[in-house]
Amino acid sequence: MRGVGGDGVGAAGPGQGPEPVDGGGVGRGPGGGRGREKPARGGRGASRGGGLGWASGMSETSRMGSGRVFPALPAHLDPAEPFAASWWGNAWIDALEESALDQARLARGRTYAREGAVDTITVAPGRIVAYVHGSRPRPYRAEIRLRTMLPEHWDRFLDAVATDPAHIAALLDKDMPHALAEAAERAGVQLLPGARELAPSCTCPDRGHPCKHAAALAYQTARLLDADPFVLLLLRGGEEQDLLDELSRRNAHKSAAEQQPAPPPPATSAEPALPGTPARDALTVEHRPPLPPPMAPPARPGEPPVLPSLPGAPDPTSLEFLVTDAAARAHAFLTGGADPFTATSPWHDAVRLAASHPGLTGRRTFSRQFAELARSVGRTPADLSRAAAAWRQGGEEGLAVLEAPWDPPAGPFDRARGALAAADLPRMTIHRNALTNAPGSLQLRFGRDNRWYPYLSEPGADDWWPQGEADADVVGAVTGVWGA
């Protein structure tokens, strides 16, 4: 299977601390302008992940930080309504708007966000990632990075929370009152993004800071904070459940220290204890139940994970592309019992990838991944784009019609011109398995599967591109392209 390559932008992993992120950013700290009250919180429908990253009390899975995935939010079209509804969401927007370097792109991004152009959002420690639809058919991969907090910052934050029973009760009830921002600030910890701390990036050609796609992602993040302010703690490197577990442990330890008297000194024994084995370990008989039946296959392939960009590692966008393709083929094999496609050559595999992946389609403009895929098999992007169009038209047979002219036997091919004349369609000339109209703008190619494949060209240019669907009826193939 052929891959595609390129560079990517990485993000600080959980527990790496607040070293500066390359490039400028937008945002501000938890300062003034916070008069909004927080409404009732929304539900939680996202998967859990992430980690606090401090030295003790946290699991290894937490410190790795797997992230949370949020489905695309609906459009928010009424411009009279405020974009965010909660104190945390509005504080995030204040931080974004007050320090943005380009207000025009920020306004475009707000429009994109209101129109629902932001796809599924993945939040992980130190980064937010989503595909954003713009003016072109192919969406762009936007990312916003925010440095995570050091272990000592988390210690100070939890100590500040533990001193106030109201804060403890709110967090254990999975609520985040906005007074926590002030308590964190008094402890020298910054929860909301500070000045130039947000670092946006995007795969679009716009070099604005931020571009409109990254700005749209930033605005949609405010709506995530409306529903669940714990998203902000995950961005700073703290996973919700680990944070609550650590807070409960500290609170219980503090309460026990306040209520229990000092323990008496340990009694000394004249004889050392003899070694032994606990009775439950000695008497336990291991019983392993039979394996459960296999689970039913899912209705559709899953989404690829959001992969970080690391020095010396492959481009994450290329890996996500290959994972998506592998998942689709595995799902087809699981549900149908056979691989729907076995590559006969690297060129055929590259054509299949270009035709089936939504981020690689195109005719006049090509993405970086599309150009890399074409170069990997020694072809130009235009060659690969034409072959991908033929593949979408008829699979392997469609590609054979494009690349391999042949001489069909007498039969349906000979009767085609009579059928066209009976339907009052223009006369066509014959060359091997192709019928071409007089202006040189329409060509019908006869495949070995007895179907007609329509092609279009600028008149007289002899630059034929597959267009429309293949049809066993020659008249249907023409009317499918030109209209009845």
Order of alpha helices (4+ residues) and beta strands (2+ residues): alpha-beta-alpha-alpha-beta-beta-beta-alpha-alpha-alpha-beta-alpha-alpha-alpha-alpha-alpha-alpha-alpha-alpha-alpha-beta-beta-beta-beta-beta-alpha
